[in-house]
Amino acid sequence: MAIYRTLYYGDVTVGVGGRITIPQEMRDDLRLDERDTLTVRVEENPNGTRQMVLWRAERPADEE
């Protein structure tokens, strides 16, 4: 299991239909492109606080 460290935080705004815009700096750092698929996990701690964790799904070899 990998252990990650926080590099920085950023704010996103939830728009119409629950859409979020990932800031350009983060998209560049993560090398996100149009049509990339992101996987989301919702976590909850014992106090009931919830958070979303996102990561880019693996790209099929023929798309790289």
Secondary structure as UniProt FT lines:
FT   HELIX           16..18
FT   HELIX           24..30
FT   TURN            34..35
FT   STRAND          38..44
FT   TURN            46..47
FT   STRAND          50..56
FT   HELIX           61..63
//
